[in-house]
Amino acid sequence: MRLTAIVALMLALLSGRWTTATAASSGQPVSAFAANVGAKSGGDHDTAPSVTLYVVPDGRTFLLTDVLVANHSQETGPLYLSDSKGTRCSIALLQSILLPNNPAGFSSFLNVQSTFSTGLPFGPGEPVIATLASGTGGVDVTISGRLVPGPRLQPIRLPGGARRDEGADGDSAPSR
């Protein structure tokens, strides 16, 4: 087992993949923008459409670090960011503001900026989808983050050892 790990490390060093991975660990900056997310185009019965802001390239992971929402039409929200599997975060557009000497405060529509220190990961091939709940006029959304090396989609095969090949009937048999 240790010999296999040592051989894999040596192959990575010789092929140059190790230096590429360490140099790209800081990530490539990426940003995307969409106007009028959640704006309805028809009657009152239409649902606000979702907007795909960005699709993560294969072999990379997108770490979402910042979301800026310009709420010009005073939407109540919330704004949801999701991938194909489900909601990743929710951002409230109607926020409470506390006033000095007034414990009740009041609620106000704000241009919201949310920052995620570690980044929300979106995997290879996944879309970043923005949806505004109960929107009518829409909001402008800007996302930014960085692309980092992601999981490999193809397995690494080391020379030697037993391999399993698919047979015609779907059974796996070791090859020699």
RAMO-V572343 format. One record per residue. RES is the residue in one letter. PSI is psi in radians with two decimals (none if undefined). Layout:
BEGIN
RES;PSI + RES;PSI
END
This chain:
BEGIN
M;-0.79 + R;-0.65 + L;-0.69 + T;-0.74 + A;-0.69 + I;-0.75 + V;-0.73 + A;-0.71 + L;-0.74 + M;-0.69 + L;-0.67 + A;-0.72 + L;-0.76 + L;-0.62 + S;-0.16 + G;-0.01 + R;-0.56 + W;-0.82 + T;-0.63 + T;-0.76 + A;-0.70 + T;-0.60 + A;-0.57 + A;0.09 + S;-0.47 + S;-0.44 + G;2.72 + Q;2.20 + P;2.45 + V;2.46 + S;2.70 + A;2.66 + F;2.50 + A;2.33 + A;2.59 + N;0.74 + V;2.19 + G;0.07 + A;2.33 + K;2.41 + S;-0.25 + G;-2.46 + G;-3.06 + D;-0.31 + H;-0.15 + D;2.54 + T;2.58 + A;2.25 + P;2.64 + S;2.68 + V;2.27 + T;2.02 + L;-0.65 + Y;2.55 + V;2.18 + V;2.28 + P;2.70 + D;2.51 + G;0.08 + R;2.78 + T;2.34 + F;2.13 + L;1.86 + L;2.07 + T;-0.51 + D;2.45 + V;2.20 + L;2.17 + V;2.08 + A;1.92 + N;1.23 + H;-0.59 + S;0.25 + Q;0.97 + E;2.57 + T;-0.38 + G;-2.79 + P;2.92 + L;2.24 + Y;2.38 + L;2.25 + S;2.95 + D;-2.88 + S;-0.25 + K;-0.41 + G;-3.11 + T;2.30 + R;-0.60 + C;2.81 + S;2.33 + I;2.13 + A;2.28 + L;-0.41 + L;1.93 + Q;2.57 + S;2.40 + I;2.20 + L;2.33 + L;2.55 + P;2.39 + N;0.35 + N;1.70 + P;-0.41 + A;-0.62 + G;-2.79 + F;2.92 + S;2.48 + S;2.63 + F;2.24 + L;2.74 + N;1.99 + V;2.40 + Q;2.17 + S;2.40 + T;2.34 + F;1.95 + S;-0.70 + T;-0.28 + G;2.44 + L;2.09 + P;2.34 + F;2.18 + G;3.06 + P;2.33 + G;-0.05 + E;2.46 + P;2.66 + V;1.94 + I;2.27 + A;2.30 + T;2.29 + L;2.08 + A;2.31 + S;0.77 + G;2.69 + T;-0.89 + G;-0.39 + G;2.88 + V;2.77 + D;2.30 + V;2.27 + T;2.21 + I;2.61 + S;2.77 + G;-2.64 + R;2.60 + L;2.26 + V;2.80 + P;2.35 + G;-3.03 + P;2.56 + R;2.38 + L;-0.40 + Q;2.47 + P;2.62 + I;2.17 + R;2.19 + L;2.52 + P;2.52 + G;3.05 + G;3.00 + A;2.42 + R;2.64 + R;2.13 + D;2.56 + E;2.30 + G;3.01 + A;-0.49 + D;0.11 + G;-0.20 + D;2.60 + S;2.38 + A;2.47 + P;2.44 + S;2.70 + R;none
END
